[in-house]
Amino acid sequence: MSRSRGVLRTQSIATITLLTAVGLAMGGTALAVPPPPANPSDAELNAGRATAQYTAGQVGELAYRLSEAESQLVGLQSQVEIKMEDANKARVDLGRAERAYDDARKAAETAGAEADAAARQIEEQRKRLDRFAASSYRQGSRVGSVTAYIGSKNPQDVLDRAVLLDAISASQLDALDDLERARVEKVNKDSLTRAALQDAEAKRIAADQARSAAEAAKQVAITAQATQAEQARRLEADKAGVEAQLAQARSRVAGLEAQRGRYESWQAAKQREEEAAAQAALQVAASGEAASAAVVATQPSSSRSVEMVVGRALSQLGVQYAWGGGTSRGPSQGIRDGGVADSYGDYRKVGFDCSGLMIYAFAGAGVGLDHYSGYQYQSGRRVPLSQMRRGDMLFWQDGGRIHHVALYLGSGRMVEAPYSGSQVRVTAVRYGGIAPYAVRIL
């Protein structure tokens, strides 16, 4: 038996003797005090602590790797948002190109019809001129023919007939020349509109190719994000397993130390004190979180238009996120993205994405916005963040590419539709990755 174990046993025996004496003095009946627990050796305690320390080191390493993986996941999420917004932009651009192509096609059809009509008029005028010439020839009334002047009563009459025939011929030829010039103009117009149609078709094809490329890039980003998320999940599972081992090792050490009677009451009191402090800290943190979440309204703006925009945005608090959702009339059904949004079933949900919420909010003030945060960043006057005010739009970027938008409420708060699986919410402004300017429309 070690010296520490002998000292502990001596103290325990003294404690038992004292308690027995007290019990006898109080009522004449001895207290049933259990014997002291077995006292583990120093070697057992040191081995248990070494195991716990080694396991804690494993937990720390896994925690670091998990932190790195989650940091990469956040970066990839930004890339996914950028690619998703690129896909939004490509769809908007394709819609514009298709409308321009339809306009060019209609213009080309109109110009072609006008050119055909001009050609028919020229042909009709030629036929009339041919009939006039043939008729004049048969009647002998063509210019220079003697029969054209038979019946003339005097030289003045002959001269008048000659002038009349010349005028008729000249007017017919002038009309033909005018028609020919009109036909040439219409043919030129037809040629220009057809060239414009070809240009519009080329742009429409290019826009469609850009849309396909954007969709493909979005899928690559989504796949990378999903792969990283799976790696993070595996690390989380490994960390949880090692943490369980650490808990077991620490439990063993605690059990060994608890058997040391001289530490038992001290350890129990300390543990109660720590648990009470932790519980109090949790309660304070929870009450502070609730109070923070309750702060939504700030000092209202003096602009009725701004308050209309803010009010419409706040009226949608709690509406679920749906990628591609949101119109000027309210939440709408989301669309497929082939990845993250699909995994949350956004295409089956009715709600908003970040730019869709801005479309609905600003529609209340009669402002129309495109369903693409990149274009929304170009839709108004840019002001430094130090001058941002209620009703301004805030944007986030990665590598200069806009991928998220929210509406500033004032006092460091904003309303947003953040990401798949979430809801429209009010939260504190995040400054990590925020664009250097706010956009002011009203």
Secondary structure, DSSP 8 states (H G I E B T S, - for coil): --HHHHHHHHHHHHHHHHHHHHHHHHHS-------------HHHHHHHHHHHHHHHHHHHHHHHHHHHHHHHHHHHHHHHHHHHHHHHHHHHHHHHHHHHHHHHHHHHHHHHHHHHHHHHHHHHHHHHHHHHHHHHHHHT-STT-GGGGTT--SHHHHHHHHHHHHHHHHHHHHHHHHHHHHHHHHHHHHHHHHHHHHHHHHHHHHHHHHHHHHHHHHHHHHHHHHHHHHHHHHHHHHHHHHHHHHHHHHHHHHHHHHTSHHHHHHHHHHHHHHHHHHHHHHHHHHHHHHHHHH----S--S-HHHHHHHHHHHTTTT-BB-TT--BTTB-EE----SSHHHHTTGGG-EEB-HHHHHHHHHHTTT----S-HHHHTTSSEEEEGGG--TT-EEEEEETTEEEEEEEEEETTEEEE--STT-B-EEEE---TTB-SEEEE--
